[in-house]
């Protein structure tokens, strides 16, 4: 229902503001912080952009627009003075025109892939942003902001096919993977996934999905750990022999057909 989608969108951006980017919010509010923010709303794909400068002052209006489930939304933090390098950027847009599938993302700066505190904070943010929603898929990866999942890339799956079949086959796997409720049931439930030993932490979502963290840090997501994750999720992964894609040389994957593991 549109109302529930709007609530999920509000929850996403609220978690971005109060969790992931809380330091940037404080810097903008403080004198001499050197940080400036702007939020944007695009009600429908052909509509003009509505801008909300300095979210500390305009947040209630921005959230009201989010609740109406607009086609697109964005929150960006920049160095004051207009430098191009984003300090933080979160966005959402409708993947399908009817809004039945929509994408939300956030760029997070982590001190180092082996910094446990930074890695934990990013995972905690994603859990707060998604709990109460029923996500189709989600992931966190180091230095990878591509819309394609690892399996979309190496199985040469069309993105729309991957999205439309997202509650039949898990779209991919990564350091952190969000698995939808329908596939969690086929895997035996959150408790079975936790008991598998394949994951560092398992976060059940209220709507029935799970957030799966493979290792304590991104740096700890070794090939051996990835193999364990692959084997635990193989029953719901799409079949097919994965092949490296020269256009995406850094895509990480297990070179095995998931159908042979079931």
Phi and psi in degrees as a GROMACS rama.xvg file:
@    title "Ramachandran Plot"
@    xaxis  label "Phi"
@    yaxis  label "Psi"
@TYPE xy
-54.131  -39.2214  UNK-2
-61.1756  -42.7752  UNK-3
-69.4918  -36.0072  UNK-4
-65.0828  -41.7184  UNK-5
-61.3282  -40.9575  UNK-6
-63.965  -38.6774  UNK-7
-64.969  -37.8916  UNK-8
-67.1328  -42.8412  UNK-9
-59.5584  -44.2617  UNK-10
-61.3801  -40.0157  UNK-11
-60.8841  -53.7061  UNK-12
-71.2943  -30.0254  UNK-13
-66.3344  -40.4717  UNK-14
-67.0919  -35.8632  UNK-15
-59.8394  -47.1876  UNK-16
-69.4445  -46.3457  UNK-17
-87.446  -17.8023  UNK-18
-113.166  -76.7509  UNK-19
-58.3777  -42.0236  UNK-20
-111.924  23.0893  UNK-21
-59.8621  -36.8909  UNK-22
-65.0387  -36.9074  UNK-23
-70.2873  -37.4918  UNK-24
-60.746  -44.1773  UNK-25
-65.6388  -39.6539  UNK-26
-64.4748  -39.9332  UNK-27
-67.3506  -37.3916  UNK-28
-71.7512  -29.5627  UNK-29
-79.7438  155.592  UNK-30
-72.1717  133.76  UNK-31
70.5184  23.1475  UNK-32
-69.2618  -24.2455  UNK-33
72.0879  16.4063  UNK-34
-125.116  138.954  UNK-35
-133.678  143.645  UNK-36
-120.239  159.311  UNK-37
-150.811  134.454  UNK-38
-107.917  151.6  UNK-39
-136.83  146.104  UNK-40
-129.075  134.36  UNK-41
-118.708  100.388  UNK-42
-56.25  -45.5406  UNK-43
-136.332  161.916  UNK-44
-57.2427  -31.072  UNK-45
-98.5893  3.21213  UNK-46
-81.6447  159.931  UNK-47
-73.6202  154.511  UNK-48
-74.4107  134.496  UNK-49
-102.027  128.239  UNK-50
-108.938  143.341  UNK-51
-130.469  89.9473  UNK-52
-72.4956  148.01  UNK-53
52.2877  83.2711  UNK-54
-63.6727  -18.589  UNK-55
-61.3234  -25.4956  UNK-56
-103.136  -22.3622  UNK-57
-116.003  8.24072  UNK-58
-57.8407  -44.5788  UNK-59
-56.1334  -40.5128  UNK-60
-68.049  -40.1972  UNK-61
-62.3803  -45.4872  UNK-62
-64.4292  -36.2539  UNK-63
-62.0361  -40.0458  UNK-64
-69.3253  -37.1329  UNK-65
-62.2721  -38.9906  UNK-66
-61.7587  -23.4671  UNK-67
-81.8362  0.270253  UNK-68
58.4939  66.1051  UNK-69
-70.3436  164.444  UNK-70
-61.335  -40.1333  UNK-71
-145.244  152.228  UNK-72
-151.201  153.091  UNK-73
-153.149  144.946  UNK-74
-132.169  123.135  UNK-75
-131.514  141.89  UNK-76
-116.357  131.021  UNK-77
-127.874  159.122  UNK-78
-67.6251  131.053  UNK-79
-59.677  131.973  UNK-80
116.34  -7.91541  UNK-81
89.417  19.6873  UNK-82
-63.3255  149.836  UNK-83
-77.3137  -24.0884  UNK-84
-70.7645  116.586  UNK-85
-70.5284  137.772  UNK-86
-84.926  -27.8758  UNK-87
-168.888  141.687  UNK-88
-147.306  126.815  UNK-89
-127.517  144.372  UNK-90
-152.578  166.824  UNK-91
-150.256  153.448  UNK-92
-160.803  159.831  UNK-93
-79.2717  122.614  UNK-94
-77.2952  -42.2031  UNK-95
-104.679  144.954  UNK-96
-61.2675  -26.8974  UNK-97
-83.951  -0.0521316  UNK-98
77.4689  7.31298  UNK-99
-70.7633  -24.9183  UNK-100
-128.04  126.816  UNK-101
-137.737  153.743  UNK-102
-114.731  135.896  UNK-103
-126.656  142.301  UNK-104
-146.745  160.253  UNK-105
-150.616  133.321  UNK-106
-92.383  122.252  UNK-107
-116.841  139.165  UNK-108
-95.0821  118.264  UNK-109
-108.765  135.154  UNK-110
-53.9321  -44.6177  UNK-111
-164.42  149.258  UNK-112
-65.519  -10.4815  UNK-113
-108.294  13.0573  UNK-114
-88.5447  107.729  UNK-115
-63.6545  -40.4145  UNK-116
-64.1778  -44.9581  UNK-117
-64.6388  -42.4909  UNK-118
-64.3036  -42.9017  UNK-119
-62.1007  -40.9662  UNK-120
-62.4797  -38.6169  UNK-121
-66.8036  -42.4448  UNK-122
-65.8482  -42.9852  UNK-123
-61.5607  -37.5535  UNK-124
-60.2777  -48.4388  UNK-125
-63.3677  -38.9883  UNK-126
-62.1629  -46.2363  UNK-127
-62.1795  -36.7749  UNK-128
-72.4202  -29.9186  UNK-129
-102.17  -21.5964  UNK-130
-62.3293  128.094  UNK-131
100.823  -13.8118  UNK-132
-101.747  174.734  UNK-133
-124.763  75.0901  UNK-134
-69.1965  147.771  UNK-135
-75.6886  -37.5845  UNK-136
-172.187  159.428  UNK-137
-167.408  157.532  UNK-138
-157.86  161.194  UNK-139
-126.973  129.357  UNK-140
-137.254  155.05  UNK-141
-82.4365  126.699  UNK-142
56.0377  39.1718  UNK-143
-144.575  109.369  UNK-144
-117.568  22.6846  UNK-145
-74.9138  143.667  UNK-146
-72.9588  -22.6854  UNK-147
-74.451  142.503  UNK-148
-84.021  168.862  UNK-149
-61.5669  -39.5384  UNK-150
-74.2589  -35.0806  UNK-151
-55.5691  -39.7903  UNK-152
-70.7238  -53.385  UNK-153
-83.514  -16.507  UNK-154
-96.5589  -0.425216  UNK-155
54.983  42.4623  UNK-156
-85.1497  137.713  UNK-157
-66.6379  140.96  UNK-158
-60.7225  -40.543  UNK-159
-66.9099  -36.9868  UNK-160
-63.6584  -45.3203  UNK-161
-59.4052  -42.0346  UNK-162
-68.9784  -47.113  UNK-163
-65.9584  -28.4708  UNK-164
-98.838  14.9145  UNK-165
-65.0906  -19.6664  UNK-166
-100.519  5.14742  UNK-167
-106.255  -38.3416  UNK-168
-133.078  136.81  UNK-169
-67.7438  132.476  UNK-170
-72.7127  -19.2876  UNK-171
177.547  -171.855  UNK-172
-149.093  150.512  UNK-173
-158.148  -170.538  UNK-174
-55.4735  -45.4713  UNK-175
-122.828  128.948  UNK-176
-126.05  134.612  UNK-177
-104.675  121.477  UNK-178
-109.841  131.202  UNK-179
-71.2844  161.755  UNK-180
-57.1833  -41.4919  UNK-181
-60.4563  -37.6572  UNK-182
-82.2914  -30.0973  UNK-183
-60.0877  -41.0617  UNK-184
-60.7754  -43.3117  UNK-185
-67.0548  -24.685  UNK-186
-85.9585  -2.66008  UNK-187
102.581  -2.21803  UNK-188
103.784  166.923  UNK-189
-61.6925  -37.9989  UNK-190
-63.6455  -38.6948  UNK-191
-65.0578  -41.8033  UNK-192
-63.814  -40.064  UNK-193
-65.6756  -39.8201  UNK-194
-74.8137  -13.0858  UNK-195
-67.1341  -23.5694  UNK-196
79.2215  3.22657  UNK-197
-82.7873  -13.7577  UNK-198
-127.074  144.747  UNK-199
-70.7604  -43.7896  UNK-200
-143.35  144.284  UNK-201
-124  123.34  UNK-202
-113.068  102.525  UNK-203
-66.8514  137.207  UNK-204
-96.1026  148.559  UNK-205
-60.1198  -28.63  UNK-206
-85.0546  -0.397429  UNK-207
113.317  -15.8594  UNK-208
-79.4273  -179.432  UNK-209
-138.022  150.724  UNK-210
-106.456  125.003  UNK-211
-115.843  116.549  UNK-212
-103.058  119.054  UNK-213
-75.1543  -36.2849  UNK-214
-148.817  164.888  UNK-215
-62.644  -35.4455  UNK-216
-128.996  162.553  UNK-217
-63.1162  -37.7367  UNK-218
-64.7042  -26.504  UNK-219
-79.5302  -2.20472  UNK-220
-82.6828  72.6946  UNK-221
-78.2669  173.037  UNK-222
-61.3155  -36.0149  UNK-223
-64.8277  -43.1951  UNK-224
-65.2674  -42.7998  UNK-225
-60.1671  -38.1459  UNK-226
-61.3484  -41.607  UNK-227
-64.7951  -41.3679  UNK-228
-62.7042  -45.6565  UNK-229
-57.2347  -46.437  UNK-230
-66.5963  -36.7144  UNK-231
-67.7083  -33.3272  UNK-232
-99.164  -6.11125  UNK-233
-51.7166  -37.7118  UNK-234
-59.7048  -19.37  UNK-235
-118.587  8.58153  UNK-236
-84.9602  152.009  UNK-237
-67.323  144.556  UNK-238
-74.5794  162.404  UNK-239
135.013  151.242  UNK-240
-86.606  113.237  UNK-241
-72.0064  143.385  UNK-242
-132.67  136.404  UNK-243
-56.9368  144.247  UNK-244
-110.226  115.664  UNK-245
-57.1706  -25.479  UNK-246
-75.4124  -16.3568  UNK-247
-132.711  69.2518  UNK-248
-66.8965  -17.8077  UNK-249
-100.666  7.64072  UNK-250
-65.545  128.322  UNK-251
-98.47  134.427  UNK-252
-162.567  161.565  UNK-253
-91.6042  123.761  UNK-254
-79.5071  56.6048  UNK-255
-138.417  146.867  UNK-256
-76.4278  122.006  UNK-257
-58.974  -28.1472  UNK-258
-63.4215  -22.6605  UNK-259
-83.17  -7.60194  UNK-260
-98.6889  -20.3734  UNK-261
